[in-house]
Amino acid sequence: MKYDLLIELYRQQDRRRKRVLFDLFSDTIQINASLHFIAQMINKELGIESLITQDDIKYCRHYFKNTKVQVNTRLPDIPKRHIIPDKTNETNLKEINWTNPDEVNLNQVIKSKFSK
């Protein structure tokens, strides 16, 4: 019964056919053997020659291999960063001599390489 559904999905080129393939044959797909051998095994079990290809097996191995493990996993909490003020900055700020803008003489001619 389950195999009939898979065969019909492959004949109609349904989008979800590879997911059903992996659900039915996950143990066979994950064995350490060549893609060609696994495709032949599945095709023999289904009774139809060249229905399942090597590309289907490769796709299933890549996209569905660890899905059962990752369903309930949760990302670890990332601790909040605490910014500790640097004490050296406080001492440097006290030592800086700031210019009073009211005391600056704007009538002075300032020469630069960009002036004419």
C-alpha positions in Angstrom: 0.0 0.0 0.0 2.8 2.4 1.0 4.8 1.5 -2.1 1.8 2.2 -4.4 1.7 5.8 -3.1 5.4 6.3 -3.7 5.1 4.9 -7.3 2.1 7.1 -8.0 4.0 10.2 -6.7 7.0 9.4 -8.9 4.8 8.9 -12.0 3.1 12.3 -11.4 6.4 14.0 -10.6 5.0 15.3 -7.3 7.2 17.7 -5.3 7.0 15.6 -2.1 8.0 12.2 -3.7 11.6 12.3 -2.3 10.3 13.0 1.2 8.0 10.0 1.0 10.9 7.9 -0.4 13.1 8.8 2.6 10.3 8.1 5.0 9.8 4.6 3.6 13.4 3.7 2.9 15.4 5.7 5.4 17.3 2.7 6.8 18.3 1.6 3.3 19.3 5.1 2.1 21.6 5.7 5.1 23.6 2.5 4.7 27.3 2.9 3.7 27.0 1.8 0.1 27.1 3.3 -3.4 24.2 5.3 -4.7 23.8 3.0 -7.6 23.5 -0.1 -5.4 21.0 1.6 -3.1 18.9 2.7 -6.0 18.9 -0.8 -7.5 17.8 -2.3 -4.1 14.9 0.1 -3.8 13.8 -0.5 -7.4 13.9 -4.3 -6.8 11.7 -3.9 -3.7 9.3 -1.7 -5.6 9.3 -4.0 -8.6 9.9 -1.2 -11.1 13.1 -0.8 -12.9 14.8 2.6 -13.0 12.1 4.5 -11.0 14.5 5.7 -8.3 17.7 7.2 -9.6 21.1 7.9 -7.9 20.2 11.6 -7.8 17.1 10.8 -5.7 19.3 8.9 -3.1 21.9 11.7 -3.1 19.2 14.3 -2.5 17.6 12.3 0.3 21.0 11.8 2.0 21.8 15.5 1.8 18.5 17.1 2.9 16.8 14.5 5.1 19.6 12.6 6.8 19.5 14.4 10.2 16.0 15.7 10.2 14.8 13.4 12.9 17.5 14.5 15.2 17.1 18.2 14.6 13.4 18.4 15.2 13.6 18.9 18.9 16.9 20.7 19.2 17.0 24.2 20.6 19.7 26.8 20.1 21.6 27.5 23.3 20.9 30.8 25.0 23.5 33.4 24.2 24.6 35.3 27.3 24.2 39.1 27.3 27.3 41.1 26.9 28.2 43.4 29.8 30.2 46.5 28.8 32.7 47.3 31.4 33.9 50.9 31.2 37.6 51.3 30.6 39.3 53.3 33.4 42.1 54.5 31.1 39.6 56.5 29.1 38.5 58.5 32.1 42.0 59.6 32.9 42.7 60.5 29.3 39.6 62.7 29.2 40.7 64.7 32.2 44.2 65.4 30.8 42.9 66.8 27.5 43.0 70.6 27.1 40.0 71.7 25.2 39.9 74.9 23.2 37.3 77.4 24.0 35.6 78.3 20.7 35.0 81.9 21.9 38.7 82.4 22.2 39.6 81.3 18.6 40.5 84.2 16.3 38.8 83.6 13.0 40.4 86.5 11.3 43.7 84.7 11.2 44.9 83.6 7.8 45.4 79.9 7.8 47.5 78.6 5.0 46.9 75.1 3.6 47.8 73.3 0.5 44.2 73.7 -0.7 44.1 77.5 -0.4 44.9 79.7 -3.3 
